[in-house]
């Protein structure tokens, strides 16, 4: 159990205190012989340490050895702008990066769908200071010439340029700028490449960046492997490790649950162990924190929005560096000051006001009772947004109905679908936090295969045949629930229907007869990153089957109906 300790009981470091008295900004590169290594690991959309249903022993050990920011936030609920904020230290809306840099090209007068070349990166700054830099995992920030990781400050790159796994249906895997063979597991291989990078350059100051999209077990294994490598090379006391559990990625709305991004910071002998802090902080604080640790000046022309967390971590300041936090996701926006948060979703939604300390789930709208406070927060957001660029490209996912879930945008397909049909995640049915009814007509010619699936090993659902028996599987943040019929379905024509109710109840019917039932923990909490497939699976398996596991027979008239949501 971690102890909750206030920093005011800790003594200041003498050198830092003297620097404060002299009015100069303290530096934290405390090792005389070399600059500290910087390791940043981002687990995208996976459950964090403390999740009772998912074992993460290595992440738990990391939390015990360092300080946890329980109220960490992402700058966006999407991986592209979230990554842009982390690597630049700026709100991504400053340069119009509201949505992911994937999909259709931007209009010619709005620039390329990539991280603006005018934006400096943490990797570039550290490389200029003598660091060897490497990224292993998902890039998200552009795929054209001039925008690749090795052109934005990284010496080495292994991974994918866009979201998704490395299976047969996933994007190409690169080693530097060369297409590499797809590994069995991208997360595991990214961890192995990062460990080798540490081995090869152990004599240099290192920056290792691991943005990983995968299930918790795989990410936890990587965390353990990196920790073991640092220990093996004797680098623990000279390495700042930051672990970000970016639960935010995939929610596509600006509710707190869609922006939550807890952080763990360790630096053996410098950052207090087993400590939990409640001050709100943001991922855009990580670049200033890393630069400060490295003794690298954050130049004013960078126009950074983030602030170094080291004064807070070292007990020199007890206040959050982010007194007010801002968000914009296209037509959605939010601002948090203290425990008050103003939120406006898209569409015709009106602004809402919440007091987060008493209402973390944002259920009680206080806009009418606290009109002046709401007006004050609106003024703050308007002033902040006046310094931003308009979105450089449009994403239909940000167009909310004003409810807790997002409506399907104009490009969302409505079905029906048949064998061989597939959709990318940006066009697939929007199923986050919604009750579901999935139906299909099938004519089996065998006993195996996928009928319909959406998502993968993180979040999603699948209807399939296994040994002739009809099965319905649901994944919720990696946790699998499966119901399966007792008897084989047999040959013929069948109308199959599967439902996931508001309370997590699962039912499976064939020709109107219920053949299986069960209970999942709840609704699917986040929109799956993987796409939608009929008659086969995508890169990641939702259920206990091997991908792509094509259906032996015919699938027609597939429909996905969403009903309400929490």
TIMAR-766163 format. One record per residue (C-alpha): residue number from 1; x, y negated, z negated. Coordinates in steps of 0.02 Angstrom, whole numbers. Each point is the difference from the previous one (the first is absolute). Example, Ala and Ser with C-alpha at 12.3 -4.5 7.8 and 13.67 -1.06 7.14 Angstrom:
// residues 2
SITE; 1; 615; 225; -390
SITE; 2; 69; -172; 33
//
This chain:
// residues 566
SITE; 1; 0; 0; 0
SITE; 2; 74; -168; 50
SITE; 3; 15; -135; -131
SITE; 4; -80; -168; 34
SITE; 5; 126; -128; -61
SITE; 6; 0; -189; 13
SITE; 7; 158; -77; 72
SITE; 8; 3; -137; -132
SITE; 9; 74; 128; -119
SITE; 10; 151; 23; 114
SITE; 11; 155; -109; -8
SITE; 12; 59; -98; 148
SITE; 13; 160; 49; 87
SITE; 14; 130; -130; -53
SITE; 15; 61; -40; 174
SITE; 16; -176; -24; 68
SITE; 17; -47; -108; -148
SITE; 18; 152; -110; 28
SITE; 19; -47; -17; 183
SITE; 20; -173; -56; -50
SITE; 21; 69; -129; -120
SITE; 22; 110; -68; 138
SITE; 23; -153; -16; 111
SITE; 24; 66; 118; 134
SITE; 25; -86; 153; 68
SITE; 26; 72; 157; -81
SITE; 27; 73; 138; 107
SITE; 28; -15; 182; -49
SITE; 29; 138; 86; 96
SITE; 30; 75; 57; -165
SITE; 31; 124; 129; 64
SITE; 32; 169; -82; 28
SITE; 33; 65; 123; 128
SITE; 34; -144; 7; 125
SITE; 35; -176; -55; 34
SITE; 36; -141; 114; -60
SITE; 37; -85; 120; 118
SITE; 38; -182; -37; 40
SITE; 39; -124; 143; 27
SITE; 40; -183; -38; 39
SITE; 41; -122; 146; 19
SITE; 42; -179; -34; 56
SITE; 43; -129; 139; -19
SITE; 44; -144; -52; 110
SITE; 45; -175; 47; -55
SITE; 46; 54; 139; -118
SITE; 47; -51; 24; -183
SITE; 48; 128; -68; -122
SITE; 49; 77; 68; -159
SITE; 50; -131; 26; -134
SITE; 51; -122; 83; 120
SITE; 52; -57; 152; -99
SITE; 53; -43; 100; 155
SITE; 54; 163; -23; 95
SITE; 55; 169; 52; -72
SITE; 56; 133; -133; 31
SITE; 57; 139; 45; -124
SITE; 58; 136; -99; 88
SITE; 59; -104; -159; 13
SITE; 60; -51; 22; -182
SITE; 61; 184; 15; -48
SITE; 62; 37; -158; 99
SITE; 63; -135; -93; -97
SITE; 64; 73; 58; -166
SITE; 65; 172; -62; 51
SITE; 66; -59; -172; 53
SITE; 67; -133; -134; -10
SITE; 68; -171; 16; 82
SITE; 69; -102; -145; 66
SITE; 70; -175; 69; -25
SITE; 71; -79; -146; 93
SITE; 72; 105; -1; 157
SITE; 73; -85; -55; 160
SITE; 74; 23; 20; 185
SITE; 75; -14; -153; 113
SITE; 76; -125; 97; 108
SITE; 77; -93; 166; 0
SITE; 78; 87; 50; 162
SITE; 79; 179; 66; 20
SITE; 80; 58; -124; 133
SITE; 81; -28; -164; -92
SITE; 82; 42; 84; -165
SITE; 83; 171; 51; 70
SITE; 84; 25; -174; 75
SITE; 85; -29; -79; -171
SITE; 86; 120; 119; -87
SITE; 87; 143; -27; 123
SITE; 88; -19; -188; 22
SITE; 89; -54; -56; -174
SITE; 90; -137; -102; 84
SITE; 91; -187; 15; 16
SITE; 92; -22; 83; 172
SITE; 93; -140; -124; 36
SITE; 94; 132; -137; 8
SITE; 95; 45; 70; 172
SITE; 96; -170; 70; 50
SITE; 97; 38; 182; -42
SITE; 98; -171; 43; -71
SITE; 99; -18; 172; 80
SITE; 100; 106; 149; 50
SITE; 101; 120; -24; 146
SITE; 102; -75; 145; 96
SITE; 103; -134; 29; 129
SITE; 104; -46; -118; 141
SITE; 105; 120; -141; 46
SITE; 106; -35; -172; -70
SITE; 107; -61; -139; 115
SITE; 108; 147; -79; 91
SITE; 109; -14; -164; -95
SITE; 110; 6; 86; -171
SITE; 111; 169; 83; 12
SITE; 112; 53; 182; -7
SITE; 113; -77; 122; -123
SITE; 114; 156; 9; -106
SITE; 115; 91; -89; -140
SITE; 116; 40; -175; 63
SITE; 117; 184; -14; 44
SITE; 118; 7; -164; -96
SITE; 119; -26; 97; -162
SITE; 120; 157; 56; -92
SITE; 121; -5; 171; -81
SITE; 122; 69; 66; -164
SITE; 123; 104; 124; 102
SITE; 124; 77; -139; 103
SITE; 125; 41; -105; -153
SITE; 126; 82; 147; -90
SITE; 127; 95; 53; 156
SITE; 128; 71; -176; 15
SITE; 129; 56; 18; -182
SITE; 130; 100; 157; 37
SITE; 131; -132; 135; -28
SITE; 132; -23; 155; 107
SITE; 133; -186; 13; 33
SITE; 134; -114; 144; 47
SITE; 135; -187; 30; 23
SITE; 136; -76; 175; -6
SITE; 137; -186; 24; 32
SITE; 138; -130; -115; 79
SITE; 139; 50; -167; 78
SITE; 140; -169; -82; 46
SITE; 141; 76; -166; 55
SITE; 142; 18; 15; 188
SITE; 143; 57; 122; 134
SITE; 144; 64; -108; 143
SITE; 145; 178; -51; 38
SITE; 146; 61; -127; -126
SITE; 147; -123; 58; -132
SITE; 148; 73; 170; -46
SITE; 149; 66; 35; -176
SITE; 150; 181; 1; 60
SITE; 151; -31; -171; 77
SITE; 152; -75; -72; -160
SITE; 153; 140; 29; -123
SITE; 154; 10; 189; -21
SITE; 155; 159; 94; 44
SITE; 156; -89; 167; 6
SITE; 157; -179; 56; 34
SITE; 158; -86; 168; -9
SITE; 159; -188; 13; 16
SITE; 160; -147; -62; 102
SITE; 161; -37; -174; 65
SITE; 162; -186; 10; -37
SITE; 163; -112; 84; -127
SITE; 164; -34; 185; -1
SITE; 165; 92; 162; -30
SITE; 166; 121; 89; 114
SITE; 167; -109; 144; 55
SITE; 168; -43; 43; 180
SITE; 169; -131; -139; 7
SITE; 170; 105; -126; -96
SITE; 171; 115; -137; 64
SITE; 172; 178; 29; 59
SITE; 173; 137; 16; -130
SITE; 174; 157; -104; 24
SITE; 175; 178; 10; -60
SITE; 176; 58; -177; 29
SITE; 177; -69; -41; 173
SITE; 178; 6; 180; 63
SITE; 179; -152; 115; -4
SITE; 180; 37; 146; -116
SITE; 181; -76; 172; -23
SITE; 182; -156; -5; -107
SITE; 183; 30; 76; -171
SITE; 184; -116; 121; -89
SITE; 185; -33; -133; -131
SITE; 186; 43; -183; 33
SITE; 187; -1; -54; -183
SITE; 188; 116; 140; -53
SITE; 189; 118; -31; 145
SITE; 190; 1; -187; -31
SITE; 191; 54; 37; -178
SITE; 192; 138; 116; 61
SITE; 193; 62; -134; 122
SITE; 194; 1; -130; -140
SITE; 195; 99; 117; -113
SITE; 196; 127; 29; 138
SITE; 197; 12; -188; 28
SITE; 198; 43; -24; -185
SITE; 199; 131; 137; 14
SITE; 200; 81; -74; 156
SITE; 201; 6; -178; -66
SITE; 202; 20; 26; -187
SITE; 203; 149; -116; -1
SITE; 204; -100; -146; 70
SITE; 205; -135; -105; -80
SITE; 206; -159; 81; 70
SITE; 207; -177; -52; 40
SITE; 208; -112; 152; 22
SITE; 209; -182; -30; 52
SITE; 210; -121; 148; -1
SITE; 211; -178; -44; 56
SITE; 212; -85; 170; -9
SITE; 213; -177; 50; 52
SITE; 214; -35; 170; -71
SITE; 215; -78; 101; -139
SITE; 216; 59; -27; -178
SITE; 217; 94; 164; -16
SITE; 218; 109; -38; 151
SITE; 219; 36; -178; -56
SITE; 220; 39; 59; -177
SITE; 221; 124; 125; 72
SITE; 222; 89; -142; 93
SITE; 223; 6; -106; -158
SITE; 224; 82; 146; -90
SITE; 225; 124; 29; 141
SITE; 226; 54; -183; 4
SITE; 227; 17; -5; -190
SITE; 228; 106; 159; 4
SITE; 229; 111; -70; 137
SITE; 230; 31; -162; -94
SITE; 231; 43; 101; -156
SITE; 232; 115; 115; 100
SITE; 233; 95; -148; 72
SITE; 234; 11; -90; -166
SITE; 235; -103; -148; 63
SITE; 236; -143; -6; -127
SITE; 237; 68; -144; -102
SITE; 238; 35; -103; 155
SITE; 239; -164; 27; 92
SITE; 240; -162; -97; -10
SITE; 241; -141; 120; 44
SITE; 242; -175; -66; 38
SITE; 243; -144; 121; 26
SITE; 244; -162; -72; 69
SITE; 245; -158; 104; -5
SITE; 246; -93; -89; 138
SITE; 247; -175; 67; -35
SITE; 248; -60; -153; 94
SITE; 249; 39; 66; 173
SITE; 250; -156; 66; 86
SITE; 251; -142; -87; -95
SITE; 252; -26; -141; 126
SITE; 253; -84; -120; -121
SITE; 254; 60; -125; -128
SITE; 255; -73; 79; -156
SITE; 256; 130; 27; -137
SITE; 257; -6; 188; 24
SITE; 258; 51; -27; 182
SITE; 259; 147; -112; -47
SITE; 260; 67; 90; -153
SITE; 261; 184; 42; 20
SITE; 262; 86; 48; -164
SITE; 263; 189; -18; -6
SITE; 264; 138; 86; -98
SITE; 265; 170; -86; -17
SITE; 266; 152; 89; -69
SITE; 267; 180; -58; -21
SITE; 268; 88; 107; -128
SITE; 269; 72; -102; -142
SITE; 270; -84; -162; 56
SITE; 271; -187; 24; 23
SITE; 272; -90; 61; -158
SITE; 273; -65; 180; 7
SITE; 274; -176; 62; -35
SITE; 275; -76; -173; 9
SITE; 276; -166; -52; 78
SITE; 277; -37; -181; 46
SITE; 278; -171; -73; 36
SITE; 279; 53; -158; 92
SITE; 280; -66; -2; 179
SITE; 281; 139; 9; 130
SITE; 282; 4; 26; 187
SITE; 283; 103; 100; 125
SITE; 284; 65; -162; 74
SITE; 285; 97; -22; -164
SITE; 286; 110; 149; 41
SITE; 287; 111; -84; 130
SITE; 288; 44; -145; -117
SITE; 289; 27; 127; -140
SITE; 290; 119; 105; 104
SITE; 291; 96; -152; 62
SITE; 292; 16; -68; -176
SITE; 293; 66; 168; -61
SITE; 294; 127; -1; 142
SITE; 295; 56; -177; -42
SITE; 296; -60; -61; 170
SITE; 297; -71; -176; 8
SITE; 298; -179; -12; 61
SITE; 299; 18; -147; 116
SITE; 300; -136; -134; 0
SITE; 301; -23; 15; 188
SITE; 302; -66; 176; -29
SITE; 303; -156; -82; -75
SITE; 304; -27; 152; -110
SITE; 305; -164; 16; -93
SITE; 306; 64; 137; -114
SITE; 307; 101; -25; -158
SITE; 308; 132; 110; -81
SITE; 309; -70; 116; -133
SITE; 310; 168; 17; -88
SITE; 311; -30; -140; -127
SITE; 312; -159; 92; -50
SITE; 313; 88; 169; -1
SITE; 314; 147; -63; -101
SITE; 315; -108; -89; -129
SITE; 316; 45; -177; 52
SITE; 317; -178; -46; 48
SITE; 318; -165; 72; -58
SITE; 319; -112; -81; 129
SITE; 320; -46; 74; 168
SITE; 321; 96; -81; 143
SITE; 322; -161; 9; 100
SITE; 323; -121; -111; -96
SITE; 324; -119; 1; 148
SITE; 325; -14; 138; 130
SITE; 326; -75; -21; 173
SITE; 327; -64; 116; 136
SITE; 328; -70; -15; 175
SITE; 329; -52; 143; 111
SITE; 330; -68; -84; 155
SITE; 331; -172; -59; -52
SITE; 332; 17; 65; -178
SITE; 333; 88; -98; -137
SITE; 334; 33; 4; -187
SITE; 335; 93; -96; -134
SITE; 336; 44; 53; -178
SITE; 337; 52; -121; -137
SITE; 338; 20; 77; -172
SITE; 339; -144; 123; -20
SITE; 340; -116; -93; 118
SITE; 341; -18; 55; 180
SITE; 342; -99; -77; 143
SITE; 343; -38; 122; 141
SITE; 344; -84; -24; 168
SITE; 345; -20; 147; 116
SITE; 346; -36; -18; 185
SITE; 347; -160; -8; 97
SITE; 348; -134; -103; -85
SITE; 349; 61; 39; -176
SITE; 350; -1; -143; -125
SITE; 351; 144; -30; -122
SITE; 352; -3; 96; -163
SITE; 353; 86; -36; -165
SITE; 354; 63; 132; -122
SITE; 355; 84; -1; -170
SITE; 356; 120; 145; 19
SITE; 357; 45; 27; -182
SITE; 358; -179; 50; -43
SITE; 359; -50; 59; 174
SITE; 360; 147; 86; 88
SITE; 361; -121; 88; 117
SITE; 362; -67; -168; 62
SITE; 363; -182; 43; -28
SITE; 364; -64; -156; -90
SITE; 365; -5; -153; 112
SITE; 366; 15; -160; -105
SITE; 367; -4; -122; 145
SITE; 368; -165; -81; -53
SITE; 369; 47; -13; -185
SITE; 370; 177; -66; 34
SITE; 371; -26; -113; 149
SITE; 372; 134; -127; -46
SITE; 373; 130; 135; -25
SITE; 374; -46; 77; 166
SITE; 375; 16; -170; 83
SITE; 376; 173; -24; -78
SITE; 377; 59; 168; 64
SITE; 378; -69; -37; 172
SITE; 379; 98; -163; 3
SITE; 380; 159; 94; -45
SITE; 381; -26; 126; 139
SITE; 382; -42; -133; 129
SITE; 383; 161; -94; -41
SITE; 384; 102; 161; 13
SITE; 385; -80; 51; 163
SITE; 386; 32; -170; 76
SITE; 387; 185; 49; 7
SITE; 388; -35; 163; 91
SITE; 389; -11; 46; 184
SITE; 390; -164; 68; 67
SITE; 391; 4; 189; 24
SITE; 392; 107; 40; 152
SITE; 393; -110; 148; 46
SITE; 394; -172; 66; -45
SITE; 395; -43; 160; -94
SITE; 396; -181; 54; -11
SITE; 397; 31; 84; -169
SITE; 398; -2; -166; -92
SITE; 399; -178; -42; 51
SITE; 400; -93; 50; -158
SITE; 401; -186; 9; -30
SITE; 402; 20; -79; -171
SITE; 403; -26; 167; -87
SITE; 404; 136; 101; -85
SITE; 405; 33; 91; 163
SITE; 406; 44; -63; 172
SITE; 407; -117; 14; 146
SITE; 408; 52; 79; 162
SITE; 409; 66; -136; 114
SITE; 410; -53; -21; 182
SITE; 411; 133; 122; 62
SITE; 412; -55; 140; -116
SITE; 413; -69; 145; 99
SITE; 414; -167; 71; -56
SITE; 415; 0; 172; 84
SITE; 416; -60; 127; 40
SITE; 417; 164; 90; 32
SITE; 418; 50; 170; 71
SITE; 419; 150; 117; 4
SITE; 420; 158; -90; 53
SITE; 421; -58; -174; -54
SITE; 422; 112; -99; -116
SITE; 423; 14; -177; -68
SITE; 424; 141; -98; -81
SITE; 425; -29; -56; -179
SITE; 426; -44; -176; 58
SITE; 427; -150; 68; 97
SITE; 428; -47; 149; -108
SITE; 429; -156; -4; -111
SITE; 430; 24; -110; -152
SITE; 431; -20; 119; -147
SITE; 432; 88; -86; -146
SITE; 433; -108; 8; -158
SITE; 434; -155; 56; 95
SITE; 435; -115; 149; -14
SITE; 436; 15; 104; 158
SITE; 437; -104; 113; 108
SITE; 438; 97; 90; 138
SITE; 439; -94; 107; 125
SITE; 440; 48; 104; 153
SITE; 441; -67; 132; 116
SITE; 442; 116; 148; 22
SITE; 443; 11; 161; 100
SITE; 444; 141; 104; -76
SITE; 445; 95; 120; 112
SITE; 446; 115; 54; -140
SITE; 447; 25; -15; -187
SITE; 448; 122; -144; -20
SITE; 449; 23; -184; 40
SITE; 450; -40; -181; -37
SITE; 451; -173; -65; 39
SITE; 452; 30; -181; -49
SITE; 453; 129; -87; -108
SITE; 454; 45; -177; -49
SITE; 455; 155; -42; -101
SITE; 456; 136; 111; -69
SITE; 457; 89; 48; -160
SITE; 458; -39; -164; -87
SITE; 459; -184; -39; 34
SITE; 460; -127; 75; 117
SITE; 461; -120; 143; 35
SITE; 462; -8; 153; 113
SITE; 463; -129; 129; 52
SITE; 464; 77; 160; 65
SITE; 465; -14; 189; 15
SITE; 466; 113; 115; -101
SITE; 467; -21; 188; 25
SITE; 468; -168; -39; 77
SITE; 469; -60; -94; -155
SITE; 470; -52; -181; 11
SITE; 471; 100; -117; -113
SITE; 472; -9; -184; -49
SITE; 473; 156; -83; -72
SITE; 474; 19; -174; -74
SITE; 475; 162; -87; -50
SITE; 476; 2; -145; -123
SITE; 477; 174; -74; -28
SITE; 478; 77; 170; 33
SITE; 479; -121; 99; -108
SITE; 480; -85; 138; 99
SITE; 481; -177; 64; -29
SITE; 482; -65; 139; 112
SITE; 483; -167; 89; 8
SITE; 484; -17; 155; 107
SITE; 485; -143; 116; 49
SITE; 486; -4; 175; -74
SITE; 487; -43; 85; 164
SITE; 488; 70; -18; 178
SITE; 489; -103; -108; 116
SITE; 490; -2; 120; 146
SITE; 491; -30; -38; 185
SITE; 492; -135; -110; 75
SITE; 493; -48; -183; -2
SITE; 494; -2; -91; -168
SITE; 495; -39; -173; -65
SITE; 496; 128; -34; -136
SITE; 497; -22; -138; -127
SITE; 498; 116; -53; -144
SITE; 499; -35; -135; -128
SITE; 500; 101; -95; -130
SITE; 501; -119; -90; -118
SITE; 502; 28; -157; -106
SITE; 503; 45; 104; -153
SITE; 504; 120; 114; 94
SITE; 505; -123; 144; 26
SITE; 506; 43; 106; 153
SITE; 507; -121; 104; 102
SITE; 508; 20; 104; 157
SITE; 509; -145; 56; 108
SITE; 510; -21; 108; 155
SITE; 511; -165; -17; 95
SITE; 512; -76; -87; -151
SITE; 513; 46; 136; -124
SITE; 514; 120; -47; -141
SITE; 515; 147; 120; 1
SITE; 516; 122; -85; -120
SITE; 517; 5; -137; -130
SITE; 518; 126; -78; -118
SITE; 519; 62; -160; -81
SITE; 520; 141; -118; 49
SITE; 521; 65; -134; -121
SITE; 522; -91; -136; 98
SITE; 523; -2; -87; 168
SITE; 524; 150; -9; 115
SITE; 525; 86; -155; -74
SITE; 526; 95; -64; 152
SITE; 527; -18; 1; 188
SITE; 528; 114; 139; 65
SITE; 529; 152; -54; 97
SITE; 530; -14; 152; 113
SITE; 531; -131; 0; 136
SITE; 532; -157; 97; 45
SITE; 533; 3; 164; 98
SITE; 534; -131; 121; 67
SITE; 535; 47; 181; 34
SITE; 536; 174; -16; -73
SITE; 537; 96; -85; -141
SITE; 538; 120; -147; 6
SITE; 539; 175; -11; -73
SITE; 540; -48; 37; -180
SITE; 541; -116; 136; -66
SITE; 542; -144; -54; -111
SITE; 543; -39; 179; -50
SITE; 544; 95; 162; -20
SITE; 545; 33; 36; 184
SITE; 546; 143; -24; 121
SITE; 547; -9; -146; 122
SITE; 548; -57; -20; 136
SITE; 549; -105; 161; -23
SITE; 550; -110; -23; 155
SITE; 551; -180; 62; -11
SITE; 552; -35; 162; 91
SITE; 553; -163; -45; 81
SITE; 554; -102; -155; 40
SITE; 555; -35; -155; -108
SITE; 556; -128; -130; 56
SITE; 557; -109; -140; -68
SITE; 558; 115; -46; -145
SITE; 559; -63; -147; -103
SITE; 560; 65; -85; -157
SITE; 561; -128; -97; -100
SITE; 562; 53; -110; -146
SITE; 563; -125; -38; -135
SITE; 564; 25; -142; -124
SITE; 565; 155; 3; -112
SITE; 566; 63; -47; -170
//
